[in-house]
Amino acid sequence: MFEGIMRGIGDAIKNMRGKGRITEANVQEGLRQVRTALLEADVNFNVANEFIERVKAQAVGQEVLRALDPSEQIINIIYQELVLLMKGQAEKPEPAFHFAKDRPTILMLCGLQGSGKTTTCGKLALMLRDRFNKKPLLVAADLQRPAAIEQLKTLGEQIGVEVYTEGAAVPGGGGPNPVSVCQNAVAQAKNTSHDVIILDTAGRLHIAEMPMDELRQIDRLVRPDDVFFVCDAMTGQDAVNSAKAFNDALDLNGVILTKLDGDARGGAALSIKEVTKVPIKFMGVGEKLNALEEFVPERMAQRIMGQGDVWSIIEKVQRVQADLSAEEIEAQRKKLEKGDFNLDDFRKQFSQMAKMGGMKDIMKAMPGMGELIPDDEDPDVAVKRIQGMIDAMTKGERKNPDIIDLSRRRRIAAGSGTEPHDIKQFLNQFAQVRTIMRQIANMSIFDRMKMLMGMGKAGMLNPGVGLPKTKIGTGHRKTPKERAEERKKKRKQDKKRR
């Protein structure tokens, strides 16, 4: 997501720097590029224009244009305005949930059909159980879609969460009543050990068809602590318009964006808060039930600016390695942030990535690496190649790679099916990544951006670049005969050159 905006901002800054001296004219030209990138990403037209006007008002000031490096100042202005766009004026962020003190907390999810609402109920239940130590109850109140109840029951079985599916007859007959289902579920939860109730309400394909009276009745009689609107980020402006319509009807507490791992252009994430004044609370970043993350404006702005999101990686690793002690987690966090880690740590981090989601998404969250993975490359193959190299090293070499000389490189290459110069290249690139991570640990936000935008585009942060596409990690290792043939061929080539 946000690839278009990232390219637009990056190109605009690059062009401004290329002019020799930054003036009001080339700042405005650069901001026109940013505006185009925002509109192409499906950001609301008025939101994009107001954003550019706010940035322009600050960026063309004399104190900026006369600064030692005006481009740094402009990068920081854009970053701060992106945060403001997604966060609003609130000094303190709202809590993820408003937990009740003396009764079960009630969460109500609403949204259009097909937005991922029922799946998000399961994701929230898993998050509440594992991260907040709660005992949730899922309530199947979507009596409109035939498969909704069965889908919720299946999700409940997968994560070990109870699902309330009992219908309630409408007075005078007429079949199940979603309002009564919600009321009965709340009454039952008060007599059990459940401390959070998640209501999965009915949706329709279009706003005009939504049973808003029914949703308002549930809201009035059940009185949920949080009302979340679930919307598909891939629908762009439709997501923003839907959020506004639901907020007018129900007074939402937050928005949950789904399918941000797909081809979403990001416009919804940048527009919803400004248009509706409702904060984005969570975002779905995959199909797995653990692929739900809290939405943090500062981190999202860092991703958009091409800085990456090391903190998200750290939190994912912590959740995957839940059996680690608090001391071990803190030590791991410091190593990853400061770049003070050896090849053993490097190997462990890569082995955890498979559990955390797609390798390409993880690499994009690492500073400066987002642009360094070509679309036609498979990052998983490159990582297996790197793991093969590290596995062929001794414990001492992994702990202190500086001791690896030519003879050691030859031995490692023979054990991993690569060439000695491949080992040397990987070790040089690993040393660069470690150095850069250590340097950015104490930098300001725009100092990090300045460094990473320059070094990332120079190709200095890619640990897999230039490595030969051998089949390491897939069960194949070159035989002595194959290596002898390669050496013979290389000697012939050297002889020809001489």
Number of C-alpha atoms within 10 A of each C-alpha: 20 22 18 19 25 21 18 23 24 19 15 22 21 15 17 22 17 11 10 8 13 20 18 14 10 18 23 19 15 20 23 16 20 26 23 18 22 28 19 15 22 23 25 21 14 12 19 21 16 13 20 18 15 13 20 18 9 15 25 20 11 12 12 18 19 13 12 10 13 22 22 17 19 22 21 20 17 23 21 16 17 22 19 19 23 24 24 17 10 8 7 7 13 13 8 14 15 14 16 12 8 7 13 24 22 24 22 25 25 25 29 24 20 13 24 19 26 26 20 24 25 26 22 21 27 25 19 16 17 14 9 9 11 16 18 26 24 27 27 28 25 22 20 14 11 9 10 20 21 12 15 24 19 15 23 20 12 12 14 12 19 18 21 25 19 14 19 17 13 13 9 6 9 8 12 16 18 27 21 19 24 30 15 17 24 24 13 13 19 12 9 9 13 19 20 23 25 27 28 28 25 25 24 16 12 11 18 9 10 17 12 18 11 15 21 16 14 21 19 11 12 19 16 20 18 21 21 27 27 30 28 25 28 23 18 22 19 16 24 25 18 21 28 20 16 21 20 11 13 19 16 22 21 24 27 26 28 26 20 20 17 12 12 21 23 24 27 28 29 27 25 28 22 19 16 19 17 22 22 26 22 21 25 26 19 16 16 11 20 20 19 21 19 13 21 17 22 17 18 20 23 22 23 23 24 28 28 25 22 21 15 17 20 19 15 20 19 19 15 14 13 12 10 12 11 11 9 11 18 13 11 19 19 15 17 21 19 18 21 14 18 17 21 16 16 18 17 11 16 18 14 15 21 12 13 19 17 14 19 18 16 21 22 20 22 20 24 29 25 23 17 19 16 10 9 6 10 12 18 16 18 21 20 17 23 22 20 22 24 23 16 18 21 13 13 11 17 20 15 14 19 11 11 18 11 13 10 16 22 18 14 23 21 19 17 26 22 25 18 18 14 17 23 17 16 20 20 16 19 21 18 17 19 21 14 20 22 19 15 19 14 12 12 11 15 20 16 19 25 16 16 22 20 13 15 20 13 12 15 20 25 21 22 20 15 10 17 13 10 16 18 22 19 11 6 11 16 16 11 11 9 11 15 12 12 12 12 12 12 12 12 11 11 10 9 8 7 5
